[in-house]
Amino acid sequence: MPRAESKRKVLLTSVCRPFGAQFGDAPSVGYELLYSQVTRAQGLFSPRALHLYFSLEYIAENLDAPAVVLQYPSKAELIRELKKGYEYVAVSFILSLFHKMKDAVALIRRYAPDSKIVLGGYGTTLDDETLKPYGDHICREEGVAFMRRLLGEAPAAIPYRHPLIVSQLKLFSLPASRTGMVFAGLGCANGCDFCCTSHYFKRKHIKLLPEGKDIYGVIERYLDIEPEMSFTILDEDFLLNKRRAMEFRDCVLKGGRALSIFAFASVRALSQYTMEELTEMGLDGFWIGYEGTRSGYAKQQGRPVEELFADLREHGFTVLASMILGFDYQDKRIVAEELDGLLKLQPCLSQFLIYGPTPGTPFYERVMREGRLRDDFRADPELYYRKSDGFAAMVKHPTLSALEIEDLQRECFEEDFRRLGPTIYRVVERWFLGYKKLKDSANPYLRLRAGRLARDIRQSYPIFLAGRLMAPTAEIGRWIGRLQRDIWAELGTPTLLERAASVAAVFAAAWTGATLKLGWFQHPKLTRTAYRMPVEDWGHFRLWEDMPSKISIPGLDIRVELQHARHQVWVRLEGALEGSQAERLWAQLQAAMASSRNSLVLDLKKLRWDGSAASQSLKRHLEEYRSRVRLVLPQLPRLSHAHPELLLLAKVFQLYKSGML
């Protein structure tokens, strides 16, 4: 159905850059989870990936009103956008960026005084008394429902429209992989006492993608863009709901493609499955809360952690293990013992955060009730907000000073790097173990997974020389050399091109180290996305959205999706198409292309048509726009037998890869 016309324009924005301690911020403020937080001691070896405020894109995609999203604008860029006039301006922020939220609100009130301000994000754990001076409305719930209600739009049913948002990972400043973000759920039922996410949603789990088939459907859309794409499923404990997870597994097996998926999971959830079942879901990495050996959280119940981690390691799963410092029972000796225990599990990544009280959590309530918040934070609430990033000891501890806890945290990150080496080589080692375990499996999907692991390992060949030359210790350098030799013996020595790439990687690593020391290129740039804005590139979106109602063909389902973040229109055709009906449809597509500047992805995977006549008609109508058209066709083996004429048509538009054109 076409969306209702709305004249209300909405601007959704993050707080303004730049970020960093030199600008008065805490050490980790959210936009780089890896470099700023998890691999913070690894310097030039740290993978780099910019994390957007995904919720802003998700909400904008699911409104009827015209909307614009700004990710990390400068103050000048925000001012320029505000002057265009918006009825509502929504600002998302986390607690440690409260001060930057205030700056953004001041700009809104100066340059867009008639705009209503909406505050959202986990920073809204603060109470109304604190936040009301800065916002006309406060969102403390699932954002799509809140914003549609605020705008007077009819409620939308879950699952909502899912935007396709791809995260780019870089190693040594060079692109390494692309990850499709899958937004499967909000909140968590585990209810750990420190967890803002769990208690923000009142310990309820909101399934944005309720069924396993819904999750797989989103992944299929990403695969149509890039068949080898990796994925992250954003859901606090994805595997806890076994019915949904096993339904997803059935979809993966039916799809027959080896996937690479990272997910959040607990020991309790993982203990429900065999390693074979996990692999058959396409999963190959997990974020697991190790926390502390005596922390006693319910999510840690299940298989002994030593046994579980060893099993995951043997089967090729990468693991990010998180540990907490500052529990009452901990002293220096116990922290050292827990760190030793964690590093013996050989996680690929390790996070060490300080036990901190976030408003709305049981731990915060206990700290405030017992009067244990540090005196300087109690006297200056805004200092407390600013330091709420997991890198400041905020609570009076029975045996450790704040400085001692912060020193222990730094030592944990450094010991992890010194003993286990750079994360990127740990991951390759894990892939190699998985490949050897799965390559001769009787299960065909596991053998398929081994083939993907072999391809991923081969693509990592160029990073070994830099690792051997720049390792943090001589022992780690020798370990990287042994790993390289073992892999070469199994998968073959590098080609001349791969050897050249290895030398180039050394220079790229050196460049990366220099930029870190000099502080060059360390801040995100503005990402601006317009949704349904009539005066911009999407000015003719009605031509596309109204197409299913204007072209009524019996037996043919036409689905149109505007992918704003990618500046393209996706048209899916499912069913039968014959003769003059094809001529009508292609003519309508031609008219829409002529009246807009949008690129078109024409998805014909599930279309049945009458062969060469329809193909020639499509070619005639759309050849003029072939630089803006991409075809998505069935898998090539089936295509070459059933529709050989489409292979000729495909060459008119572009080359093909893995069945996607």
N, C-alpha and C positions, 0 to 999 in steps of 0.2 A: 504494500500500500504506500502511496506517496505520503511524505511527511506533511504535517500541517504547516501552513505559512506562519512565520514568526518574524516580527520586526525587532524583537529584542536581541541585541548583540551582547555576547558574553566574551570577556577576556579572562583566560585562566593562565596564571603565571607562577613560576617559581620565584624565589627571592633573587636578588641581583648579585652577580659576580663583581669583583674577584673574591676568591676565598683563600684562607690560609692564616697561619699564626701571625704573619706580618701585617695582616689586616684586622687583627683582633679576634680571630676565630679560634675555636678549639682544633686539635690536631686532625680529627676526622669528622667531616660534616656531610657525608652521604654521597657526594657525587662520584667518588672513586672508592668502591668497596675494597678492591684488591690492593692497589698501591698505598692508599691512605690507611688501611686497616689490617687486612689479613696478611699481606706480604710486605709490611711496612719496613722490615729490616733487610729486604732483599735488593734494594737499590735498583741498578740497571737490569737485574734479572727479573724484576717484578712484571708480571703481565699488566697491561693497562686497558681499562674499559670504562667509558663514561656511562654512568647510570642516570637516565632521565627520571623526571617525576612522572612515572608511568600512569599514575592515576589521572593526571590532567588530560593526557591523550585519550584515555579510556572514557572519561566522562564526556569530553567534547565529541567523541565519535557517537555517543549515545544520546545526544540532545537533538531536538528539532530546530532550535534556535541557531542562527549563524554564530560561529565561535572562532576564536583564535587562541592558540596555545603558544606561550613563550617559555622556552627552557633556557635558564641561565642568561637572561638579558643583562646588559650593563644598565646603569641608571639612565644613560642617554637613550638607549634603545627602548627601555620601558616608557620613558617620557614621550618619545616619538609615537609609540603605539597608543598611549593613553589619549593623545590629542585627536585620535580618529573617532573617539566617542563610543562609549560602551555603557549600557544600562547597568551591567553587573561586572565587577572585577573580582575574581576569586584568586586568593593568594594561598599557596600550599607551603608549609614550612615544618621543620622539625624543631624540637625544643631547643637544641643548641644554636639554632639560627633565629631565635626570638628577636634578637637585636636587628637582624636584617629584615625581618618581617616589619618591624616598626619603621625602618627606613622606606620600605616599599609603600606602606600605607601613607606615610607622609607625602610621598610623590603623588600617589593617587589623589589625595585630598587637595593637593596644590594644582595639579594639571587636569584632573577630571572630577571636579567637586560635586557634580551631579550623579556620579556613579555610586551604586550601592556596593559595599565591600563585603565579600564572603571570605571567612577564614576557614581553612581546612588543613588536613594532614595531622600527623601525630603530635605536632605542637599544640593542638587543641585539647590535649590532656589537661592543660591548665584550666582553672575555674573561670566562670563567667566574669567575676569581679576583675580578674586580671586581663581578660581578653576584650570585654565589651568596649573599652575606650578605642579599640582599633578596628572593630568590625561591626557591620550592621547585622550580619547573620553569621552563625558559627555552625559548621558541619561536623558532627561527631558520629556519623553513621556511614553506611554505604553511600558513596557519593553520587551515583547516577540517580538513585531514587530521590535523594535530597534535592539535587539541582533541578530535576524535572518538576518536582512539587513546587519549588520556589518559583520557577518560571511559568507555572500554570499549565504544564504539559501533562498529558495523560500518562498514568503509570505504564512502564514498559515491562514486559515479561522476561524473566531469566530463562535461558541464557541471553544476555545482551549481544549486540553486535561486537565482534572482537576485532580491534585494530591490529594490523600487522606491524610490529615494531621490532627492528633488528638491531642488536648490539654488536659493535665491531670490537674484537679483541686484538691488541697489538703486542708484539714481542720485539724488543730492540727497536722500537718506534715504527715497525713495519706491520701491515695488516697480516694477521695470522688465521683468524677464523671469524665466522659470523654466527650469531646465536639468535634464534627466534624466541621471543618472550611469550609464554603462554600463561594467561591470567586465569587460574583455575579456582581460586578460593581466597577468602579473607578470614582472618581470625583463627583461633586455635582453641580446641577444647582441653588441652593439657593443663593450662592454668598455672604455669610456673610463676612463683611469687614476684619475680623481677620483670616479667615479660609484658611490655607495653602492648604488643600486638594482640595477645590473648585477652587482656582485660579491657582494651579499648572497645572490643566487640562483645563484651560481657561473657567471655568464654564460649561464645557461639561460633560455629563454623558456617560461613556463608558460602555456598557452592555457586560460584559464578558460572562454572561449567558442570552441571549436576551429574551428567552421565559420562561413562568412559568414552562413548562414541562422540560426545561433544568435544572432549579434549582431543581425540584423534582427528576430528574434523578440522580443528584449527591447525593442527600439525600438517595435515594434507595441504592446506592452503599455503603454508610456508614452503612445503616441498615443491609446489608448483612454481614458486619463485626460484628456488635453488635446491636441487635434489640432494645435495650433500650437507645441507644446513644442520647445525646442532641446535639444541633446544634447552631452555630452562623452564621448568614448570613452577610457577610462583604460587605456592600453597604451603602453609606453615608445616603441615605434616601430611604430605600427599598420600602416603601409603596407609594411613590409619584406617581409612574407609576401604576395606578389602573388596567389597562388592564392586565399587566403582573402579578400583585399580585392576581387578581381574577382567572386568568388561573391557577396559582399555587394552589389556594384554591381548584379548581375543581380536580386537581391531588391528593391533600391530601385526599379529601373526597372519591375519587374513590379508593385510596390505603387502606383506612379503618384502619389506625393505628394512635394512639394518639401520636403526635409529641411534642417535647419541643424545641422551637426555640427562640433565642434571636436575635433581629434585631435593627438597628438604624432607628429612626423615628422622625418626627417633629410633632408639634401640627397640622400644616396645613395638613400633609399627613394623620395622624390618624383620623382627622375630617371627612374624606371621607367614613369611614366605621362604621358599627355597631359593638358592642362587640361580637355578635354572629359570624359575618364574620371574625373578627380577630381570634377568637378561632378556627374557622373551618380551618384556614390556619395553625394551629399547633403552632401559636405564643403564647408565654407566658411571654415575657419580652422585654422591650424596653429601649434604651438610648435616652432620650429626652432633648433637649436644653431648659432649663428654662431661662438661661442667666441672665436677669434682667428685672424688671417690666417696665422699660422705655427704654429698648434697641432698641425696634422698628424694629426688624428683620422680614422680610416677612414670614419666616417659623413659626412664633409664631401666625399667624392669624388663626382663626378657632374657635372651641369650647372654651368657657372660661376654663382656665387651671384648676381652682378649680373643675369644673364639670367633665372635662375629667379625671383628676387624680383620683377622687372619683369613677368614673365608672370603671376605670382600676383596682383600688384596690378591689372593690367589686367582680369583675370577676376573681380575682386571678392572675393578671399580675404583675410581678416584674418590677419596674421602677428604672433606674439610671437617676437621674436628675443632669444636670450640670449647675453651676452658675458661672458668671464672676465677678471678683472684679477689680476695677480700671477704670470703666466708668467715664467720666468727671462729670456726674450729681451726682455721689455717694459721700456721706460723711459718717462719722461713724454712724450717725442716720439712714440714708437711707439703708446702708448695714445691720444694725441690723433689720430693718423692712423687707427687702427682705429675709433675712435669716429666720426670723420668719414665713414669708409667705410660704417659701419653705418647712420648717419642718412641718408646718401644713398639707401639702400635703402628708406627711408620705411616702417619697420615700424609697425604700429598700437600695439604695446606693446614695451617694451625692458626686459630684465632685466640687471643688472650685478652679478655676485657675485664674491667673492674666492676665488681658487684655494686650497682648503683640504683638509687631510689628514683623511679619515674612516677610522677603524679598519676593516680588511678590504680596503681598496683598495690598488692598486699604488703610488699616490702617497704614501699614508701609510707604507707599508713603505720607500719610498725616502727620505722625509724622516727617518724614525727611524734608518735605516741610516747616513745622512750626517750625523746630528746637527744637523739644521737646524730643529727645532722651537724656537720662541722660548723663552728661558730661563725666563720667568715661567710659561709653560704647562707646561714640563717639571717645574718645581718644584711646581706645583699642578695635578694632573690634573683636579680638579673645576672649576677655572677654565677649563681647556681645553675640557671638555665644555660648560660653560655658554656659551662663546663660539663654539661650532661651528654657526653659523647662516648663514655666508657673508658676514658683515659685519665680520669681524675678520681682520686680516692675522696669520696664525699662524706663518708660515714665514720664516726669514731669507732675504732676497732679495739677489741679487748687487749691485744698484745702488739699490734703493729702500728707504727705511725703512718700518716698519709704518704710521706716521702718514701718510706720503706716499701709500701705497697706499689707505688708507681715505679720504683726502681726494680722491684721483682717483675713487674709487667714487662719492662724494657728488656730485662735479662732473659725472660722467657722467649720473646721474639728473637733475640740474638742467638740463644742456644738452639732454637729450632733451626735457624738458618745454618749455624755453624756445624751442627751434628748431622742434619739430614740433607743439607745442600739446597740449591734453588728448586723451587716448586716445579718449574717447567721440566726438569730432568726426572723428578720423582713421578710426574704424570706419565712421561714416556716409558719409564721403567714399569709402571703399573699396566700400561697398555701392552707391553711386551709379555708380562706375566699372563695377562688375559689371553693374548693371542696363542701362546703355547698351550694354555689350558683348553681352549675351545676349538682349535683348528682341526682336531681329529674327533670331535664330538659326534655321536650318533644322531644328535638333534640338528636338523638342517638349518634352523634359524641361528643356532649357536655357531655353526660353521660360517654362516653369512656374516655374523657379528665379527668373527675372527678375521674375515676378509677386510672388513672396514677398519679394524684395528691395524692390520698390516699396512693399509693405505695411509692411515694417520701417522704411523711410525715412520714410514718412508718420507713423508712430508716434513718430518722433524730432523732429518739428516743435517741440514745446514746449521743447526744450533750447537752441535757438539764441539766444534773447534773453539768457539768463543767460551764455552763452558770449561773446557780443559785449560785454556789460557788465563781465564779471569776468575776461576773458582775462589770461594772465600778462604779455603784452606787447601794445602797440598793433598791431604787425604781425600777431600771431596773431588779435587781434580782427577786423582787416580781412579776414583769410583766412576766418574763420568767416562773416563777412558775405557774402563772395563765394560761398562754398559754399551758403549759404542761398538766395541769389538764383538761382544755377544750378539748384538743386533745385526751387524754386518755378516757374521757367520750364518745367521738364520735367514736373513732376508736379502742378502747380497750387498756387495760393496757399492759405494756411491758412483754415480755417473760423473762424467767430466763437468756437466752443468751443475750437478749437486756440489761438487768440490768447489767450483767457482762461487756458488751461492754461500758456501761455508766461509770463504774469505770475505765476501761482502758482509756477512753477518757479523764478523769481528769488527769491521769498521762501523757498522750500524750500532753495535753494542757500545763501542767507544763513544760514538756520537751521543747515544742515549745517556751515558754517564756524564758527559760534558753538559748536556742540557739540564740535567738534574742539579749539578753543582752550581750552574749559573742562573738557575731559575727560569730558563727559557721555555716557552710553549707549555706551561704547566696548568693553564686554566681553560675551562670549557668555553666554546664559542656559542653564540646565540643559535638556537634552533627554533624556527618559527613555522607553525603549521596552521593553515586556514581551513576551516570546516564550514562549508555551505555559505561562504561569503560571496554575495552576488556580484561584487565589483572586482573580484580577483580571478585567478585562473579557473575557479569553479563557478564562474558566472553563469554557465549554461548547465548546471547540474540537474535542473528540472528536465532537460532533454533526456538525460540518462535515467533519472529516477522514475519518470513517467512512462518509460518505454514498455515495461511489462503490461501496463493497462492499455496502451495505444496499439500494441501488436498482440492481438488475441488469436493464437493458432492452436487448434485442438491437438492435444497430445504433446505439446511443447511447453516446457516450463522455462521461463526467462527470468533470471535473477541478476540484478544489477547491484554492484557494491562500489561505493566511492572510497578508495583507499587514499585518504588525504595525505597521510604521512609519506606516501610514495608518489603522490601527484599522478595517480592513474585511476582509470575506471576498469573494473573487472566485470565482464558480462559472461555468465554461465548459461549454457544451453543444455537442457536435458530432455530427452524424448525423441520424437520423430519429426523430420522436416523434409518436405517434398516439394518439387516443382516450383510453382508460382509463389508458394509460401516463402521459399528461400529467397526468391527475388525481392519480395516485400521486406523481409528482415534485413538483408544486406543493404538495401536502399535506405532503410531507416538508420542503420549504423553509419552509412556514408554521410547522411545528412547531419547526424550528431557530430561526427568527426569534422565536417566542414564548418560547423558553427561553434566549435570550441577548440581549445589548444591542448586538451587532455590526451594522454597516451591511453591506449586501449589494450587490455589483456582479454583475448577472446578464448574462453575455455570450452573446448569441444570434446572433452574426454567422454562425456555421457550422451553425446548426440548421435542419433541414427539418421543418415540422410542418403540421398539417391545417387551418390557417387560423383562422377566427373562433371555432370551438369551443374550441380550445386557448387562444386569446387571452382569451376570456371566463373560462375556468377560472383562468388566471393572475391576471387582474384580481380575481376573487372571493376567491382565497386570500391575495393579497399586498397588496390595497388598504389594509388596516388599517396596514400597515407602510411605506406609500409614501414617507414622509419619510426612511426608512432604506434605500430601494431605488433603485438606478440601473440602467437598462437600457442595454446596448451592442448596437446593431443594425447590420445591413448598411448600406452607403452609401445615402443617401436616394434617388437616382435609381432604383436597382434596387429598393429597398424599396417605393417608391410604386407600382410596377407589379406586383411579385410578391406583396407582402404589404401591401396598403393598410390592412388591419385593424390592423396593428401601429402605424401612425401614430396611430390613435385610442387604442390602448392606451398609447402613449408619453405622450400628453397627460395621461393619468390620473396618471402618476408625476411627470413634469417636462418642461420645455421641452427642445428638442434644438438641437444645434449641430454642423454639419459631419458629420452621421451618427452622432454619439455622444450618447446620452441618459442 
